Amino acid sequence: MGAMANPTEALCLAVMVLVLGFAVIRPRGLPEAVAAVPGALLLLAAGAISLHTAGEEAASLGPTVAFLAAVLVLSDLCEREGLFHAAGQLMARGARGEPVRLLRLVFVAAAVTTAVLSLDATVVLLTPVVFATASRVGVRPRPHVYATAHLANSASLLLPVSNLTNLLALQASGLGFGMFAAVMFLPWAVSLAIEYLVFRRHFASDLSVHEQGGRGDEEEVAVPRFAVAVLVLVLVGFVACSALGVETFWAALAGVVLLGGKRLVEASGAQRGEEAVALARSVNLWFVAFVLALGMVVRAVVDNGLSEAMGHLVPHGAGLGSLLALALTAALLANLVNNLPAVLVLLPLVAPAGPVAVLAVLIGVNIGPNLTYVGSLATLLWRRIVADHDHDTEVAEFTKLGVATVPASLVLCTIALWGAARVMGV
């Protein structure tokens, strides 16, 4: 296949590059869908993808995207219930003015938030809380804020709900919710251990300084117990739905109904209308449109030459050597074209090799983005949030952290996956 020999292939690649470039830059803060939807329509009009194929792709992605939308609404409701504020209070109190102790607590909070409420919740909702908590405690925020970025990616290995890439991998692997979590627990734990050890070493100077002006948190911590109870029920619902062959979207929707209904019942008059508007806005239809449109663009690229080209490059089999090569390939592709297109390209190619090969790709596309800013949209969003707090994020420092964590994590997490899969007979 000659480079750019096929005009349709060239058009598909150009559209994908433009769509991804727009998503990375987001001129004037415009939603990613502003470029993705017209790009998908252009490829439809050019015949690069048929209406039937586009419909199939939308139908395939639909349940996954609907589930993600429900989880994002659930995250927003938890934030408005005060869950993240309470987490900040608990971290401030537990740190007792010690930077290292606060780092441990941030790791726990970020790992749990990412696993249960997705990496977007960690980036959007937890990062501002970490800034405020570091200021309250009187420590340098840098190590703690960088931890939210890294763990938004690497801590998303555990549950199918932790990342959109996981939801896609779950569908391709054929595993149930519980088995997915069981197999990925060891790689997830290994990833967290590597991240923590590297952070302790890399930020040793920051973690040894206690700045003046911090204060202990003496105010009573009001944990929103109803929100916590709903989250526990939703997690149980995820497992139950998977075991019964029911879409896990319904468990997430039940959580939204419980928390959203509570807020609407407690509100009165104009406040009830404001709550309803806030609930509708948290659905984030722009992001839903972006994912569906991007799926069509990637499908067009794959069907018009990329599948054949990647088929010669992607390792086959589920032996340890093949799994390591798959994880590395996925990580490299994620840093070239972002992790969502990478997983959309790779999953159809590796699914025939079995669920372990699919999960090796997942390790690559989830951990790999910690190497560069462009590896995942979550990291780009984190960078904008950090800038809003007047805090510099240097490319050199982000890259140094990535070099120190990503290669070791890719290798050791893949070995952990291989071992866990053998023990569990996957």
N, C-alpha and C positions, 0 to 999 in steps of 0.2 A: 504494500500500500504506500504509494508515494505521498510525500508531504504535500498537503493542500491540492492533491490531484483531483479531488472530488469537490466541486463548488459547494454542494450542499453540506459536506463535512466542514468545509472552511467557514460557511455561514454559521453552522451550529457552534463551532468552537469560538467564533467571534462573539456571538450572542452570550455564550456562557461567561467569557472573559469580561464582557461589559456588565453583565448582571452581577457577577462577583465583585468586580471593581466598584460598582455603585454601592453594593452592600458594605464593603470595607470603608469607603470614604463617607458615604451618606451625606452628600452635599446639602447644606441648609437643614440638616437633620431630617430629611425626607425618609419615609419608610422604605425598606428594601423592596417592597412590592411595586413601588413606582417604576422600577426598571424591570423587575422579573415578569410581571404580568404582560406588558407590551412585548417583551422578548419572547415569551411563550406564544403569544398571538401571532407574532411575525413568523415564527417557525411553522405554526399551523398554516398560515397563509401561503408560505413558500413550499408547503408540501413535505417539509423535513420530518414532520410527525403527523400522522393521520388523526382525524377527529376520534376515530374508534380507539386508537392507541392512547391518545391523550385522556379519553374517558376511562380506559382501563387503569392508567397510572393514577388518575384522581381517585378512582374507586379503591385502588390498592392503598393509597396514602391516607384516604379519608378517615378511617377509624383511628389510625395512629395520630393524625393531626387533631382530630376532635378530642381525643384523650389528652393530648398535650395542652390544648386550650383549656380544658376543664381543670387540669393540675395548676396551670398558671392563675386561673381565677381563684382556686383554693389557696394558693400561696398569697395572693393579694388579700383575701379575706382574713387569713391568719395574721398578716401584717396589721390590718386595721383592727383586729381584735386585741392587738398589743403583744403578740407572741415574740416578735423580734425585739421590741423594747424591753420585755422581761428578760430575754436572753442576754441583752447588753448589761442589764442590771446584775444578773447572776454572774456574768464574766467579770464585771468590775469588782464585785464583792469577793469572788473567789480568787482573783489575782492578788489581792492584798498588797498592791503597789509593786509587785515583782513582774518585770517584763517577760521572763521565761515562763512563769506560771500563766500569764495572760496568753502567751503564744500557744501553750497547750490547750487552753480553754477555747481559743479561736479555732484551733484544729478540730476539736471535738464539735463545736457549733457548726463549722463549715462542712465537715464530713457528714454530719447528720442532716443538715439542711439540704445539701446537694443530693444525698441518697434518697430522702423522703419527698422533698418538694422540687427537685430538679436544680440544675446548675444555674438557671436563670434567677431563681430565688436567692441563691447565694450571692450572685453578682449584684443584682438590683436592690435587694432588700437587706442583706446582711452586711455588705461592704460599708454603707453609710453608718450602720450601727457600730461597726468595728472602729471607724474613725472617731465616733463620739465616745466610745468606751476607752480608747487609747488616751484621748484628751482628758477624760474624767480620772483615769488612773494616774496620768502624768508620765507616760512612756512614749517613746518614739513610735509613730504609727507604721513606719515603713515595713518591718517584717510581718506585722499582723495583716496589713492590707494586701501585701503580695501573696500572703497565704490564701486569702479568699479567691484570688485569681487562679492560683495553681490547683487548689482543691476543687474549684468549680469544674475543672476538667478531670483531674486524676481521681477524685473521690466519686465521680459519676459512674464508676464501674459496677457498683454493687447491685442496684435494682433496675428492673426494666423502666421504671418511672423516672430515673435520675437524669435522663438525657434523651432527646429525640433519636439520636443514633442508637441508643439501647432499644427503644421501641421498635425501630426498623430491624435491628438484629434479632430481637425476640421473635418477630414474625418470620424471619428467614430461617432461624434455627429450629423452629418447631418445639422448643422447650417450653415448659410451663413456668409460671412466675416463680414458684418455690425452687425448682431445680436450677433456674437461671441464677437466682440469688445464692444458692448453695455452692454452685461451681465457681461463681465470681467472688465469693467472700475472701478466699485466700489471696488472689491477685489484688483485690481492693486493699486488704490489710498490708500487704507487701508494699504497695504504692504509697500508702500513708506513712509507713515507717521510713521509707527512703526520703520522702519529702521532709519529714520532721528532722531527720538527721542532717540533711543538707541545709535546711533553714537555720538550725542551731549553729552550724559552722559558718555559713555565709554571712549571717547577720549577727555574729558574735559581738561586734562592737556596739551595735544598736541595742542589743539585749543586755548589755552590761551597764547601760546608762538609765538612771531614773531621773527624769527632768523635774524641775520644780513646778509647782502649781497644781499637781494632781491632788485628788481628794478621795477619801474612802467613800463608799456608797452606803450611807446609813438609812436611806429611805426604804420602806418596806417594799419587797418585791411582790408585785401582783401578777402571779402566773395565771393566764386565761385558761382555766381548767377545762372549760367546755371545748375550746379549740383543740387542746391537747387530746381530749377524749375522742373528738371527731377524727383527728389524724390517726389515732390508734385503730379506730373502727374502719377507716378507709384502707389502711394497710392490711387489716384482716380481710376486708372485702376484696382487695386485689388478689390475694391468695385463693380465696374461695371462688371468685369468678373464673380464675385460670383453671382451677380444678374441675369446675362445672362446665367449662367450655363456653362461658359467657364473656362478652367483651368487657375488659376491665374499665372501660369508659364509664360504665354504670356505677361502679363503686366511687369513682372520682366525682361523678355527677351527684351522687347521694351526699357526699361531703359538702359540695357546693350548696345543695338545697338546705342542708342542716344549718351551716354557718350563715349563708345568705338569708335564710328564713328567719333565723334568730335576730339578725341585725335589722331586718325589715319590721319585725314584730316590735322590737324595742324602740324603734324610731317613731316619731310622730310628726304629722303635718308635713312641712316643707322638708324636714330631715329625711322622711321616708322617700320622697322623690329624689333627693340627693344620693341616698343609698342605692336606689334602683339605677340611677345614671352611672354611678361608680361601678356597680356590678356589671353593667353592660359594657362599659369601657374596658374593664379588665379582661374581657374575652380576647382582645387583641386580634381583631379580624385581619388587620394588615399583615401580621406575622403568619396567620393561617394562609392567606392568599400568596404570600411569598414562598412558603414551603411547597404548596401545591404547584405554583408556577415553576419554581426551581426544579421540582421533580420532573415536570414535562420537558424542560430545557435539557436536563441531564439525560433523560430517556432518549431525546432526539440525538444528542451527541453519541451516546452509546450505540444506538441503532445505526448510525451513519459512519461507523468505522472504529470508534474507540473500543468497542467490545472485542473486536478482532485483534486490535493492537495490544490491548491489555491482556488478552487471553494468552499471548506468548510470553508475557512478563510475570504474570501472577503465578506463584508457586501452587502446585497441586498436592493434595494429600494432607494427612493430619498427624504426621510424625513430628517430633520436636523440631527438627531442622526446618521443615516446611512451615510450622507455626511461627518460628522466629522470623523467617523470611516474610511471612504474611504480615506480621505486626510491624516490621520495619517498612515494608512497602506501603502499608496503610498510613503510617506516620508521615512518611515522605510526601505521599499524595495529599494528605490533609494540610500540610504546610505549603503545598503548591496551589491547591484549589479550594481550601477550606474543608473542614471535616464532614459537613453534610453532603456536598457533592461527592466527596471521596467515598463515603459509605454507600451512597446510591449507586456509584459505579461498581464498587467491588463486591457487594453482597450477591448479586446474581451470578457472578463468576465463581465465588467460593462456596456458595450454598450446597452444590452437589457433593463437596468433600465432607459435609457433615457439620453438626453444630459447633464442634471445637474449633474448626477453621473459621467459622463465622465470629466466634468470640475472640479469636486471635486478631481478626481485623478490628474488632471493637476496641481491644487494648491499644492498637495503633492509632485509631482515630480519636480516642478519648485522651490518651496520655500525650500523644505526639504534638497537639496544639500548644503545649507548654513551652515548646521550643521557640516559636515566633508569635508575634501579635496576630498575624493573619490566619493562624491555624483554626480558630473558631470565632464565631460571631460573639460568643459570650466574653471572650478576652478583649475584643474590640470595644464592647459595651463597658466592660470594667475600666478600660483606659479612659473612656469619656467620663465615667463617674468619678474616678480619681482626679481628673483634671478639674472637675466642678468643685472639688474640695481644695483647690489650689495646691495640689501635691504633684510633683514631677515624677514621671515614670520614664526612666532612661531605657532606650533600646538595648544598650550595652549590658545593663544590669539584668534586664529580663532575659536576654540571651545567655548570660553567664549562668543564671539559675537554671535555665532550660538545659544547657549543656551538662550541668552537674546532676540533673535529675532524670531527664528523659531517656538517655541511652540505658542507664542502669535499670530504670523502671521497666522499659520495654523488654529487656532480656529477662530480668528476674520475675516480672509479673507473668510473662509468657511461660516460663518454666513452672511457675506456681499453677497456672491454668492447666498445663499438660499433666502435672501431678494430680491435681484435684479431679480432672476429668477421668483419669485412669482409676482412681480410687472409687469414684461414683459410677463408673461404667457408662459414661456418656460417649 
